[in-house]
Amino acid sequence: MRTQRLEFTGHDGAVLAARLDLPTGKPAAFALFAHCFTCSKDIPAARRISQRLASLGVAVLRFDFTGLGHSGGEFANTGFSSNVLDLYEAAEYLRDHYSAPQLLIGHSLGGAAMLVAARQIPEAKAVVTIGAPASPEHVLHNFGNSLETICSEGKAEVDLGGRLFQINRNFVDEIAEIKLEQSVAQLKKALLVMHAPMDETVELENAARLFQMAKHPKSFVTLDDADHLLSSPKDAEYAAELISTWAQRYINVSLLPKLMNAPEGITRVSEADAENFTQDISVAGHHLIADEPANYGGSYLGPTPYQLVAAGLGACTSMTIRMYARQKQIPLEHVQVDVSHTKIHAQDCSSCEESAGKVDQFLRKITLSGDLTDEQRDRLIAIADRCPVHKTLEGEIDIVTALAS
C-alpha cells in the first residue's frame, strides 16, 4: 500500500489537504471518507480504515474539511452545508483525476454530511456511517454552556476535545434546521449503519433512527465496546474488515484482488497490475510483494527478485546456524546475516569453472552474538555453508518451463 498527498479546491476556493491511500496494484474501486466533527483525515480510525480498504484493493480519499487539519480556510465560516459542498468537490476531484467513488464512508457528523451528499454522487453504490447522529443538531450537545453565549452574543469559543474552536450563530441556526429523513429515505443506495452501544458522544438510539429512516438494502452492525472515535486499533480494524466484506456486495467484486491460495508446494506469482512490474506472491497462505526500483520502471513496493533470492539465502543461513547451535548446546544468543548481490568478472571468482564473462556473487556477512569461543565461532561459520539454499545456488539446477493449460 502507498499513500499520496494531494490537494484540491474546496467549496469556497480554499485549498484542502488530502491523502489517497492506494492498493498495491490497480484500484478495483475508489472510496471517499469523511472525518468526524472538528477531527481530521489523520485520526487513527480514518487512517486505519482507509489503509485496510486499500490493502483489499479499494483506494480511499480522505481529506480535511475547510478550516481543519492542514486545509486552508476559516473554520468559523463553515457549517454543515459547507462540509457537504466540500464532499461534492472531493468526489469531483476523484471523478476528474481517477474514478468517481463507488463507496462513501462517514464518521460521526461526517456520516450525516455523507448521507446528504450521497444523493449528488450518482456513481456511489454504497454508503457507510460510523457513529453518526440521526440529526446533525445533535452536535450542539457538545457546546455545553457556550451554546447560550453563541445564541445571545453571536459567537463563542467552544472547547471540543481539548481544543478551542470559534462557533458562530449561523452554524447553530443552520445545523438546527438540517433534517436527514428525506436524504436517508431517498438515498437509493445500500446503507450500512455502524454504531457502538457504549458510544457516549452519539447515543445508540441515533443508529436505530437512521436504520428506520432508510429503505432496503440496509444493514446494521454493532461495534461492541468501541468508543466514538474507534481509538483502539482492534476496533478500527474490525470496522474496516466489516466494511470491506459488506461493500463487496455492491461494488464490482470481480475487480477486487483475490487471495491466490496457491496449492501446497507451489509458489504462485501473479501480476498486480499489467502497467507496472509489481507482483503478488502467494505461498502457503502467505502474501508477499515483489517489484523493481523506480529507475527500472517499477514502483519499488517490495523487494526485487534478486533481493528475494538473497533473503532466502540469508534466512536459510540463519536457521541452519541456529539449528546446529541448539544441537551442540552452543551459547549462541543471536544471528544476523547481511546478504548483498552483485555481478563480478568470472576471472575474479576463485571457485568458478568459467573464466570469461560475469558471474553472480552473493556476499554473506554473518554476525554471531553470545559468549562464544573462537572455535565455536569458526564452527558456526563453517556450518553456514551447509545451508540447503546455499547448496542449491552452488549446485546444478534444472529449471523446467511449461505452459499452463
N, C-alpha and C positions, 0 to 999 in steps of 0.2 A: 504494500500500500504506500502511496505517496500523497503528499498534500501540497497544493499550490496556493499561494497567497494571491488574492485577486482584489480588484476594486471596481465598483460600478457606481453609477449616479443614482441617488435616492430620489424620493418624490419631490423634494424642494431644491434639487441641484447639489446637495451636499454629497461628498464622496464617501461611500460606505465601504468599510473594510470587510473582507470575506475570506473564507478558506474553502477550497474544493478538495474534499477527500476522494481520491481516485483509487479504483481497484488496480490490481497488477496488470491485467490486460485491458481490452476494450470494454468500457462500461456496458452492462446489459441494460441499464436504465439510469435515470437521474432522479434525485430526490431533493426536496427543499426543506430545510429545518428552521423553525422559528423559536428563538430562545424565550425564556421566561421574563417577566416584568422586571426591568432595571438590571437584568443579568447581562451576559454577553455570549458571543458564539463560542468562547473558550472555556466555559464552565465544564467541569468534568463530565457531567451527564451528556451534554451536547457532543463533546469530543469523543467519548467512548461509544455512544450510539452511532455516530457518523462513521467512525473508523471500523466498527463491527460490520455495518452495512457495506462499507467499501470492501472489506475482506471477502464479502459474499458476492461482489460484482456490481453493487449499486453505488454510483458516485453521488456524493451528498454535498450540496452547497449550504453552508451555514454562515451567517453574516451578523454584524452588529447593527441594530436599528439606529436610526438617526439620533445623534447625540449621546450614544452609549459606546462603551468599549473603545475601539480605535476608529470609529466612524466620526465623520465631521457633522456639523450642525449643532443646534442648541436643543437639549432635551426639554427645556422649559417650554419650547414652542411646539412640542409634539403632543400627540394624543393617540387614542385607539385607532382613529381613521387614518392617521399618518403611518402607523405600523402596517395597516392593510395596504396602503399605497406603496410602501417600501417592499412588501411581498410581491406586489404586481411587478415592480421594477426588477426584483430578483428573478422572478420567473421569466420575464422578458429577456434578461441577460442570458440565462441558460438557453432559452429558445434561439437567440441570435448567435451565440457562440458555441453551443454544444448541442443540446436537445432539450426540449421542454420537459419539465418534471412530471413524472408519472405518479410519484409518491410524495405526499405532503405530510410533514410531521410538525406538530406544535406543542410546546411545553408551557403549561400554566396559561398566562394571559396570551402568550404566543399561540397557544392552541385555539383560543377563542378567535384571535385575529385570523388564523389559518382557516377556520370554518367559514368566515365571511369571505375571505379572499378566494377560497376554492372554487366558488361559482364562476369566477372570471378566469380560471385556469382550465380550459376545456380538455387539455391533454391529460390532466391528472385523473388517475383511475381509483385512487385510494387515499384516504385521509386518516391520520393517527393523531389523537390528542393524549397528552400525558399530564395528569393532574390539572386539567383545565376547568375553569369556572363555567357554570351554566349561564351566568350573566356577568359580563365584564365589570359591572358595577361592584362586584364582589371585592375588587382590588381596593376599594375605598375603605374597607375594614382595616387595612394596614396603616391608614393615616392617623388613627387614634384621635387625640385631642386637636391635632393640627387641622383636621377637616373643618372644624368650626372657624378657625382662623382664615383658612382658604376662602370659605364662603363669605366671611364678613369683610376681609381686607383684600381679597382678590388673588392672594398668593401666600405661600408659606414654605419654609424649608422643612422637609419631612425626613426623618431618619428611617431608612429602609435597609435592613441588613447591615447596620453599622456605617452606612454612607448617607450623606445628606444630599437630597435632591430638591430642587425648587419645583413645586407643583402649582400651576396656575388654576384659576377658577374655570377657565374654558375647558381644561382637561376633565375636571369634575363634572361639569354640566354635560359635556359630550358623552362621557362614558356612562352616565346615569341614563341616557336615552337609548343606548345600544341594546337591542333585543336580538337574541340568537335564534328564536323559534323559527322564523321564516327561512333563515340561512340554512339551518340544520335540516328542516323539513324538505327543502328544495335542493338539497345537496346533490342528489343524483350520482353519488359516488359511494363506494364502500367505506364504512366508517369503523374504526377500532378505537374504543374508549378505554384508556388505561388509567387506573387510579389506585392509590394506596389507602386502605381502610384507616391507617394511623396518620394520614396526612392532616397536620394541624393548621396548615396555611389555607388550603382549599378543602373543605369537608367532603366526605364521600358522597353525600346526597347530591352534589353537583354532577357527579358521573351518572347517577341514576336519572337525573333530569335530562341530561344530554342524550342518554340512551333512549329515553321515552320520546323525545322530540324526533329522533331520527327514524327513517324508514329503512327497511332491509335493502341490501345486505348490511348488517351491523353486528358488531361483536363487542363484548365487554370482558376485560381481563383485569383481575386484581393483582396489585403489586405487593401483596402481603404486608410485611413490616417495613417497607421502604419509607423514607421521608420524602418531603415535597420535591426536593432538589435531586433526588436519587444520588445522594452523596456517596453511598457505598459502591465501590466498583462492581460488586456482585449483583447489586440491584440494577445498575446501568447495563451490565452485560445481559442480565435476564430480560430486561425490556428490549434490548437490541435483538436478542435471539427470537423473541416472540414476534417483534415487528417484521423481521426478515422472513420468518416462516409464514405469517399471515399474509404478507404482501405478495407472496408468490402465487396466490390465487387470483390476483388481479393485474399484475404486470406480466410482461412477456417472459414466462418461465423458460421457454426454450432457449433463451439467450443467456440465462444465468449459468455460471460455471458449475459443472457437476463434479462431485467427488469422484475422482477417476477410479479409485478402488481397484488397483491393478491386482491380477491374480497372484497367488502365493508364488514366490520365486521370481516374479517379474518386476523390473523397474520400468515404469511407463513414463515416457516423456512426450508432452504434447504442447504445441504452440499456444501461448496465452493470447497472442494477437499476431495475426499474419503480417501486420505492418511493421513489426519490430522483432527483435531477437529473443524476447522474454519467453522462457519455457517453464511450464508447470511439470513438476516431477512428483510422481506418486509411487511409494514403495511401502508395502506392509502397513497401510493405513496412515503413513506419514506423508506430509506435503512439504516440498522444497521448491525453490525458485532458482533458475539459472538465467544468466543474462550476459551481455557484453558491455564493456565500458562505453562511454559516450563517444570517445574518439574512434571507436569501431562501429558506430552507428546504433549502439544499444542504449538502454536507459539505466543500466547498472543497478537493477533492483535486486540482484542476487549475485552469487559467485559466478565466475566464468567456468567453463568446462574444465580447464586445467586447474583452477583453484579447487574444484570439487575433487579432482583426482588427488591433488596434494592433501586435501582434507582427509580423504580415505587413507592415504599413506600415514599421515600423522596420527589419526585415530587408532589405526591398527598397531602402529608402533607403540603408542602409549599403553594400549590394552595388553600387548604382548609382554612389555616390561613389567606391568603391574601383576600379571598372572604369574610370571616367574618369581617375582619378589614374594608373593604370597606363599608359593610352594616352598621356597627356600627360607622363608621367615626372615627375609632381609628387611631391616627397619627403614623402608622407603616411605617417605611422607607425601611426596608429590612429584608428579611427572609433567613436564611441559615439552611439547615438540613443536618447533618452528620449521615449517617447510616452505621453500621457495622453488619456483620452476624457471628454468631458462634453457636456452639452446647454446651449446658450445661446439667448437670445431672438434671433429672426431679425433684428430691427431692429439688433442689435449686430454682425451679420455684414456686413462690407464687400463681400464678393464674392457674397453670396446674392441671388437674384432675389426670393425670398419676403420679406415684411416682417412677417408675422403668425406667431404660434406660436413653436415652438422648432426649432432645427436641431442636428445633431450636429457637434461640433468636436473634432478631433484636434490636440492641441498637441504639436509636434515640436521638441525641443531637441537640437541636434547639437553634439557636441564633436569637434574635429579636433586631433590631436596631430602634431607634426613641425615641422621648420624651414621654415615656410610664410610667404610674403609675404602682405600684406593682399589683394593682387589674387588670389592663388591661393585664399585662404580664401573670398573673395566668389564666385569662380567655382565652387568646390565646393558652396557653399551653394545657388547658383542651379541647379546640376545636380541637386540633391536633388529639385526639383520635376518632374524628368523621370522619376522612378521610376515604372515601369508601374503599380504598385499605387496610387500617388498619383493618376495619371491616371484609373485605373478608379474610384476613390472620388469623384473630382470630375466624372467624365463621366456620360453617360447609361448606365444599367444596365437590362438586360432580364432579369428572373428568371422563368423558366417552370417551373411546378409540374405534375407529373403523378403519377398513382397507379401504382405499380409493379405489374406483373402477377404 
